[in-house]
Structures are given as structure tokens and as C-alpha cells.
Amino acid sequence: ADYKIAESLDTPNLSIDMKPADAITLAMKKEEDAMNLYTEFANLSTDEEQKKVFLNLARMEQGHKTKLEDLYVGMAFVEVW
């Protein structure tokens, strides 16, 4: 499942003073960027095996993003607990 939380948030600037929720947001955005990059590589691939590899990588990044979104919801919306 893709909750699309990362898509609705702005990318925070990296700093040593980041709040935990901002750090999770930055990580989600990085996973989203990687997912989109691998998807684009798959779309540009003419070799089916190569395309399959890129799609698998994109799914893997989506899984990471989903886990981070779960963490973010628990951290940013404490009332959900």
C-alpha cells in the first residue's frame, strides 16, 4: 500500500537540529525519489530483464517508503495511537 503521505509533504532541509518527524519526512522523500527514478529507468528500458530488475527495485523502494510512512503517522499524529 502506498499511503501517499510523502507526496503531500514538503522536503525539509537536512540539518543536525532536525526534529525526528522531519528526519522521517526527508527519508520518505528520498525513498520516493528512488522509487520514481527506478520506475523511469524501467520505462526507458528496452530489455525485458533489465526492465524487470528496475521494477523490482522500484517496488523495494516503495516498501521502504511505506514503512517510513507508518513511522511518520505514529510520530506526527500521536492521537492515532
C-alpha positions in Angstrom: 0.0 0.0 0.0 1.2 3.5 -0.8 -0.3 6.0 1.6 0.9 9.0 -0.5 2.0 10.8 2.7 5.4 11.7 1.3 3.8 13.3 -1.8 1.8 15.7 0.4 4.7 16.9 2.5 7.5 19.4 1.6 11.1 18.2 1.7 12.8 19.5 4.8 16.4 20.7 4.7 18.9 18.3 6.3 20.3 19.6 9.5 21.7 18.4 12.8 18.8 20.1 14.5 16.1 18.2 12.7 13.1 17.0 14.6 12.5 13.3 14.3 9.3 13.8 12.2 11.3 15.9 9.8 14.1 13.3 9.5 11.4 10.7 8.7 9.9 13.1 6.1 13.3 13.5 4.5 13.9 9.8 4.4 10.4 9.2 2.9 11.1 11.8 0.2 14.5 10.1 -0.6 12.7 6.7 -1.0 10.0 8.3 -3.2 12.8 9.9 -5.4 14.5 6.5 -5.7 11.2 4.8 -6.5 10.4 7.3 -9.2 14.0 7.0 -10.7 13.8 3.2 -10.9 10.4 3.4 -12.5 11.6 5.9 -15.1 14.6 3.6 -15.8 12.2 0.7 -16.3 10.1 2.8 -18.6 13.2 3.6 -20.7 14.5 0.0 -20.8 14.2 -1.9 -24.0 15.5 -5.1 -22.4 12.8 -7.0 -20.6 15.1 -8.5 -17.9 16.5 -5.1 -17.2 13.0 -3.6 -17.0 12.1 -6.3 -14.5 15.1 -5.5 -12.4 14.2 -1.8 -12.3 10.6 -2.5 -11.5 11.6 -4.8 -8.6 13.9 -2.1 -7.3 11.1 0.5 -7.5 8.8 -1.9 -5.5 11.5 -2.3 -2.9 11.9 1.4 -2.5 8.1 1.7 -2.3 8.1 -0.8 0.6 10.8 1.3 2.4 8.7 4.4 1.8 5.6 2.7 3.2 7.4 1.6 6.4 8.6 5.2 6.9 5.1 6.5 6.3 3.9 4.1 9.1 6.6 5.5 11.4 5.7 9.1 10.4 2.0 8.6 11.2 2.9 7.2 14.6 5.3 10.1 15.3 3.5 13.0 13.8 -0.1 12.0 14.8 0.2 10.7 18.3 -3.5 10.7 18.7 -3.6 7.7 16.3 -2.1 5.5 19.0 
